[in-house]
Amino acid sequence: MKYVLFLMMVLFSSQAVALNCEKQPTCAELGYSTENNPNCLDDGYLICPFDFSYKKCVNFNCESLGFTQSDKSDWCADIATCKGDKSYTLCQTPCLAWDSDTLSSLAESGKCKVVTMRNDITLPPNQGITLAQNTVIDGGGYTLQSSGNKGYILIHLNDQTGLENLKIHHTQTDSQQSFILLSALGVNDLVSLKDLDIFVSSDDRDNHATPVINQGIYDIQGKFALNVEAYQHMVAFWMCTYNFTDAQVSIKTTGNSSDFTWLSKMKFTNSTVNASIGGSYFVGEDTYATFKNSDVTLIGNTPFWGSNNAEFTIEESHLTLEGKRLHQDSNPNLILKGTSEHPSVLKLSSASNSGETTIQATNTYDTLILDGLTYRPKQVGKTPLSEIPNSPIWELVQ
């Protein structure tokens, strides 16, 4: 309290100071100066009461100090405000990742809308990253390198998170059991993927059914390349909802039962897909796919495995299915749904092991190419694939 009283007396009365001090402090001792402060506003000075030639800046020029009025919320983790005008801000910690520590801490902080990589980054073995809600990692075209020898999740995604402009190169050794490359925290978490190039390999020869991308609702756009090199059962898409929009998709999986998707719902819109699969394409009764205005070529051992009563809609699209056998323990229904302006084309082989595929015509515009022969529907209806050559619904195009 005595200190506060002293300051008041210094500011308002030199006589009052003299009453309580043996020696009156100088303006310089009180922090005043005769020099101009280049960062001070013209009217931002406080004059020393003992000598009017001394002054102290109390209201700074925010712009001269480097503060700006631009929105920094997308790329800054810690924002400081100017004391003179709080509409002016300065970024204290930008959302730029240079190494594994900054990438992990910024992604998990919840302070960054976008974390941008500034170079290639290598994570320590068996170390993953968890994205906070509403956080996107922008790889800037750089590579995230990782490796592991046990089960863990490389990138744990949250709701409203995403990855873009990123290359991921992961090597899994010893065991792939319980390993997942990408996984959301919940089945209803929304995740965006854009312009990704992913390579994942495993030298595990034991039969562990292993998802590459698991759990969540994925919105995939732009270039999406996935190359899986495994010996056993590494599945590209697992138990999720995947929506490909305006995407250019290239997928390759090697290894026994290295499948395209398990128990998933997939939709391709305005997209091109070229895939070569070591195992099956669509596995499980709860697997569905819709192809809309897309051009899709799927080459693999068995397009359908255990896909009983599942529906696959070819809407104004071209779909080619090539395999050593068409289905195993499956009764899928392929629905042709084109228009006169954009008819659908389905090309496949009738080779099968067990089960029966049906073809459903919804108009007379679409085309079925079966074992090299071209058919068109004369009327709407559903026909077992084995009966197409003799069906009253279909006619052979000479």
N, C-alpha and C positions, 0 to 999 in steps of 0.2 A: 504493500500500500504506500509506503514511503517512497518507493521507486517511481510509482505512477504519479504521485504528487510532485516529485522532482521534475519529471518530464513536462508536466503541465506548467510548472513555473519557468522552465527553460524556454518553452515556446511562447509564453505570454507575458513574462515580466522579468527583465534583467534584475530589477530591484529585489524581487522575491527570491531569486537565486542567491543574491548576495546575502540575504538574511539567513540562509541555511547552509552556505558553503564558504569555506575560507578563500577559495579561488574560483572565479567564474570560468567554466570551460570555454575553450575557443570553438569557433564554427567548424574548423577542421577536425577537432576532437569529436565533435558531434556528427561527423560524417558528411558535412557539407563541403562543396568544392567550388572554385571559381571557374572550372572548366565546363564546357558544354558536353552533354552526353549525347552522342549521335543517335542513340536509340530512344530518346525522350521526345514526347510531344512538345510542341512549342509552348503550350500552356500547362505542361505537366510538372513544373518545378515548384518546390516549397522553398521559400526564402528564409535564410537564417535571421533570427530576430536581433542578433548582436551586430551583424555586418551584412548589409543588403547585397554586397557583391558576391556573397557565398550562397549557393543554392544546392538543392538535392532533388533528384528526379523521383517522383512518386507515381507518375502515370506514363508508362512506356509506350512507344510506337510498336505495335504488335508486328507489323509487316517487316520493319527493320530488324526485328529479332528472329525472323524466319517463320513466324506464324502465318497461316493462310486460312481462308474460309472454305476451302474445298472439303468435300466429304471423304474422310479417310477410313470409314468403318469397314470397307471391303478388304483393306490390305494392311491395317495397322492393329497391333495387339494392345498397345498402351498409348492413349491419347492425352496430351497435356493441353490445358486451356491457358490463354493469355490473361494475366490479371487485369490488364487494362480494358480488355474487351473479350468476353468469353465466347463470342462468335468466331474468334480466331483460335485455331488449334495447331498443334505440332505433334508429329508422330515420334514417340520415344522409343517404341519397339516395333519395327515393321514386321509383317508376317512373311519373312523371307527365310527359307531353310537352306543352310549350307552343309549340314551334316546330320547324322542320325539323332543326335541330342536335340538340336533345334527343331527338326522335323517332328519328333515325337512330342516335345513339350508344347509346341505351337498347335499341333493337331488336337491335342488333348485339352488345351486350355479353355476352349469355348470363347476365346476373345477374337478369333479370326474367322471371317466369312470365307476367305480364300488364303490358303497357305501355298506360296509359290516356291518351288525348288529352283535354285540358282546354279546347280551342277548335278552330276551324277552322285548318288548317295548309296552307301553300303551299310546295311543294318548289321549289328552283331548277330552271330548265330542264334537261332531260336528266339529272337526278339521280334515282337509284333508291335503294331501301332493301333491305337483306338482313336477314332475320330469323334469329337464332341458333336452334339446336335448342330445342324446348320453350318457345317464346316465342309469345305471342298479342298482337296489337294490338287493344285495345278502343277503338273510335272514340268511344264515348260519345254517338253520334248526330251527331257533327260530320263535317265534310267534309275530305277530303284532296285538295287541288287540285294538279294537275301538268300539265306541258306538255313537248313534245319535238319535235325536227325531224330526228332520226336514229334508227337502230336501237339500242335498249337495252331492258333489262327494268326495268319500274317497281318491282315488288315481287318480290324473289327470295326464295322460301319455302324452308324447310328441313324436315327430318323433324320431325313432331309440332309443327307451327306452325299458326297460324290468324289469321283476321281476323273481327271481329264488331262489330255495332252501328256500322257505318262506311259513309259515303258517299264514293265515289271519282269525281272529275270530271277526266277527262284529255282534253287537246287535242293531237293529233298533226298537225304541219304539215310541208310540203315532201316528206317521205318516210316511209312506214310500213314500209319494207323492214327486216326483222330486228327490228321492234318487237314486244314482248310485254308485256301489262299485268301478268299474274300467271304465274309459273312456278316450279315446285319445282326443286330442284337435281338430283333423281334421279327416275326413273319410279316407284320404289316408296316415295317419301317420302309420309308421311301428312299431309294438310292439312285443316283444318276451316274452313268458311265459314258464318257465321250472321248473318242479318239484314243483308244488304248491298244497297246501292243504287248501281249502277255506270253511269256514262255515259262513253262514249269516242267521240271523233270524229276523222276524218282527212280532209284535203283532197287527199291523194295520188290522182291519177287514173291512175297506172300500175298494172299488174296484178301486185301483190305479194301472194301468199297469206300472210295474217298472222293468227296466233292471238291471241285475247284472253286465254284461259286455257289454259295449256299444261303438260304433263308433271307427273305425280304421281298420287296416289290421293286424290280429293277427297270429303269428307263434307260435304254441304250441307244446312243446316236453316234453318227460319224463313223470313222473307221474303227472296226473292232476286229483285232486279230488275236486268236488264241491257238497256241501250239503246245500240245501236251505230249511229252515223251515219257511213257511209263511201261512197266512190264505187266501190271495187273490193275484193272478195275478203277481207273481214275476217271470220274465222270465230270463232264464240263459244267452242266447246269443241274442243280439238285433241289427238288422240293420248294420251288419258288414260282413267282410270277415274273415273266420276262417280256417286256414290251420293246421291240426294236422298231425305231422310227427313223426314216431317212438314213439308214445305216448301210455300210458296206462291210459285210461280215465274211471273214475267212477263218475257218476252224479246221484243225487237224488234231486227231488223237490217235496215238499208237498204243498197243498193248491189249491183252485179252480183256474183253468186257469193258474197254475204255469207251463208255457210251456218250451220246450227245446230251440226253436229258432224262432224268428220273422224276416221275410224279410231279410234273410241272405244268404250268399253263403258259403258253408262249403265243405271242402275236408279232407278226412281221408286217410293217406298213411302209410302202414306198422304199423297199430295201432290196438289196441283192445279197444272196447267201451262196457261198461255195464251201462245202464241207466234205472232208474225207475222214471217216470214223472207223476206228479199229473194232468197235463193238456194234451196238445197236443205236438206233436214233431215238425212238420214243419208247420208254420202258414204264410200265405200270398202268393200272386202270384209271388213275386220276391224271393222266397226261393228255393234254389237249393242245392243239395248235391251229392258228388262223393265219392265212397268208393273204394279204390284201395289197393289190397293185405291186406285187413283188416278183422277183425272178430268183428261184431257189433250186439249187442242185445239191442233193444229198447222196453221197456215195458211202456205202458201208456194208458190213456183213448182213445185218438184218434190220430193215427199217422199223419193224414193230415187234416188240417183245412184251407179252403180258398185257397188251393194250386192249383189253376186252371192253367193248361198247364205247370206246373213246371216239371222239369226233374230230376230224381234221378238215377245215374249210378252206377251199382254194377259191378266193374271191378276186376276180379280175387279175389272176396271177398265172405264172408258169411254174410248175413244180415237177422236178425230175427226181425219182427215187430209184437208186440202183443198189442191188445187193445180191448176195449169193442165194438168199431166200427172202421172200417178202415179209413173212411173219412167223412168229413162234408163239404158240399158246395165245393167239390174239384174234379178235374179231373187230377191227377198226372200221369205221365208216368214213369214207372220203367223199366230201360234198363239193361238187362243182357248182360255182356260183358266179359266173361271169355275166357280161352284158353283150349286146350286139356290137357296141363300140369297143369293148375291152373283154373279149371272151377269155375264158380260162383254158389252160392246157395242162393235162396231167399225163406224165410219161412214166411208165413202170413196167416191171416184169411180173408175170404171173407165178413165177417159181415160189413155192411155199413148202413149209414143213408141216405145221399143224395150225388149224384155225381157218377163218374165211374172212377176206376183206370184201366190203360192199362199196359200190360206187353209186352215189345219189346224184341224179341229174335234176337240176332245178329250172332248166331252160333248154332250148334247142340250138344254142350258139356255141357251146363249149366242145372241147375235143379231148378224147382219151386215146393215147398211144399205148397200146398193150402188145408187148412182144414184137414191136416193130410195125404193127398194123394200126391204122388210124380209124377210130370210130367216132361217130357223132350221135347224140340222142335224137330220137324222133319225137319223144314226149318225156315229160317229167316222170320220175320214179326211181326206186332203189333196186339195184341188181347185184347179186353176188358176183364177184369177179370171175369165178369159174364159168358163169353162164353168159358172160358178155357176148361171145361170138354167136350165140343162138338166141339172144334175148330180143323180144319184140320192141323193146325200148330203144335199142342201139342198132345202128346200121354201119356196115363197113364202107369206108370211103375209098373208092377205086382210084 
